[in-house]
Amino acid sequence: MRQRTRLFYERHTLHMHPLATFDWPGVIEFLPSLLVGLCYTLLVAIVGIGIGFIIGAFVGLGRLTRFKPLYWLATVYVEVIRGTPVLVQAMWIFFALPLLIGTNLPPLVAGIIVIALNSGAYIAEIVRGAVQSVAKGQMEAGRSLGMSQHTTMLNVIWPQAFRRMIPPLGNQFIISLKDTSLLSVILVPELMFEGRMIAASHFNSVEIYTTVAALYLVITLTLSKVLNVVEKRLDR
């Protein structure tokens, strides 16, 4: 029995893994599907982090307020999101949330919500840290000129803080972009989902997943270069 099992694995191992069986040119056939998945990846990341920035701005300022109910609400949101994995959040929003609201969520909508809520918690901390890094004298100077606290925050503090947010916001965008690969478990048709479907049906996992990794790498390196250019211009 053991010898039969050993021969079975040897036969299949030799059949599946020799370099001669790799079909790298054949990947070209699946590039259109992978590029469609990449478009969905970028869509989810851009829309999700755009909404996440709005959430993070309000929550971050809520973490700075002296109004205790708002402060604690913002704090609970940040701690819960940062303390749970993205994958768990995705599963909860796609499978559990519909039971509470009484309607199903399309996978794409659920994916955007996941990225928005997850990135919003981290952006909230970025906003809080950036605002706190601005010297307190800036607020006092604005108030001494007759501006209200809201006006001073909007016209004096926020522009300075926003410049300091750009590097960590760029890093968060890259992180959220890579986090979209986890959304394949809730059937969002992004890059990783397309790669899994192709690899499962054509048994070319090495070629497909290597191509998927290369596409992610191209996007993240491009974003990193863009961020470096933006940072250098801001330094000037």
N, C-alpha and C positions, 0 to 999 in steps of 0.2 A: 504493500500500500504506500509506504513512504517513497519507495523508488518510483512508483507511478506518479505520485504527486510531484517529486523532484523533476522528472522528465517533462511533466506538463508545464511547470514554471519555466524550465530552461527553454523549451520550445517556444513558448509565448514571449519570453524575454528576448530571445534572439530575433523573433519576428517583429517585435515592436520597437526596439531601441537602436538598431544599427544606424549609423549616420547616413547610409545609402537610402534609407526609407524617408528621410526628411525631404519635404517638398516645399522649399522656400519660394520658388517661382510661383507655385500654386496659390500662395497667399494673395497674389494680385487679384485673383478671382473674387476674394472676399473683402477687398479693400472698400468697395462702395458701402457694404453693410457696416463695416467698422467705422467709416467716416460718418455715416448716419448716426451711429451710436455716439461718436465724438461730438456731433452737433447737439444731441440731447444732453450730453455731459456738460457742455458749455452753457446750454440754456438753463439747466437746473442750477449750476453753480452761479451764473451771473444774476438770475432772477432771485435765487435763494439768498445770496449774500447781499443783494440790493435791499431786499426786505429785511434781512438780518441787520443791516446797518441802521435802518430806521428804528427797529426794535432796540438795538444796542444803544443808540443815542438816547432814547427815552429812559431805558433801564439804567444806563450809566449815570445819567443825571439824577435818576431816582435814588441811586446809591449815594449821591452827594447831598440829598435834601435832608432837612431837619424834621420833615414831616414823617413821623415814625411809621405809620401804616404803609405809606408808599415806600419807605426805605426797606422795611421788612419784606414787603411783597417783591420788590426788586431783588433783594438778597436771596430769598427762597428760590426764585426763578433761576438765578445764576448758579447757585449751589446745586440745585437738582440737575440742571442740564450739564454742568461741568462734572458732576459726580456720577453720571451714567453714560455707558457707551453709546456711540452713534447707532450701532446696530440694534440695540435694545430700543432706542427711541424710534427708529424706523419701524420696527415690528409693532410697537405699541400704537403709533399713529395710524398705521395701515390696517391693523387687525382689531385693536381695542377701541380706538377713538370712534369708529363708525357705530359701535354698539352703544356708545353714549349719546351720539348726536342723531342716531337713527337713519343715517344715510351712508352709503359707501363712497369712498374717495377714489378717484382715478389714480393709478400709480404715479403718473407724472405730477399731479397736484400734491399727493402725499410726499413725494420726494422733495419737492420745493419747500413744503412746510418743514420737513425734517432739517434741511440745510439752513433755512431761515431761523428756526428756533435754536439750532445748535450754534450757528455762527453768531446769532444775536447775543448769546450769553458771553461769549469770548470778546465780542466787540464792545459789550458793555464795560468790561474791565479795561479794555484799551481806551475807551472814552473817559472813564473815571480817572485812569492814570494820567492821561494827557491833560485833562482839565486841572488836576491837582498839581501838575508840574509847572503850570503857569504861576508866576509869582503873585502872591496875594495882594501885593501893592498895585497890580493892574486893576483889580476890582475897586480898590480904594480910590485910585486915580480917576476911574470912570465915575464913581459916585460923587467925587469932589467936583466934577465938572457938571453936575446936575443930571446925569443920566440915571435912569432907574436900574435896579439890579438886572431885570430882564434885558434891557437894552445894552447894558455893559457886557453881559454874558454873550449876547448875540453879535455885537459889533467889535468887542475888544478881546474877550477871552477865547471865544470859539475859533476865530481865524488863526490865532496862535496855536491853539490846541490841535486844530485840524492838521496843520503842517506836521506836527509831531506824530500824528496818528498814521500818516501815510505808509511808512515802512512796516509797522505791525499789521496794518490793514491788508497790505499786499501779501504778507506772509499768511494771514488768515485766509485770504482768497485761495492761495495755493493749497492750504490744508483742506479747505472745503471742497476744492476741485477734486482732490484725491479721495475725500470721504464719499463722493458720489459713487465710487466703485462699490460701496456697501449697499447701495440702493437696488442692486440687481436682485437681492433677496425679496424685494416687494414688487418685482416685475417692472421696474422703471427701465425703458429700453435704451439705457445708456451704453457706454463703450464696453464696460465689463460684461454686461448682460449679453450684448451681441457676440462678444468673444466666447462666452460660455456656450451659447446656442450653437455657434459654428463648430467649436471644438467637440461638443457632445455628438453632433451629427456626422462629422467628417473624421473624427479621431486624429486630429492634427494639433494636439494641445501645445506642443513645444513651439511650433511655428506661430500659432495664433496668439498665445499668451505673450510670446516675445514681441510680437508686433504691437499688441495692446500696451505692453510696458513701454515700448519705444514711442508710441503716440502720446502717452502720458508724459514721458520725459521731454519730448519736443515742446509740448504746451507749457510745462512748468519752467523749463529753461527759458523759453521766450518771455514768459511773465517775469521771471527774475531779471532778465536783461532790461525789460521795460521799466521795472521798478528801480533798477540802478540808475537809469537815465533820469527818471523823475527825481530821485533823491539828489543827484548831482546838480540838477537845475534848481532845486529848492535851496541847496547849500549856497548857490551863487547869489 
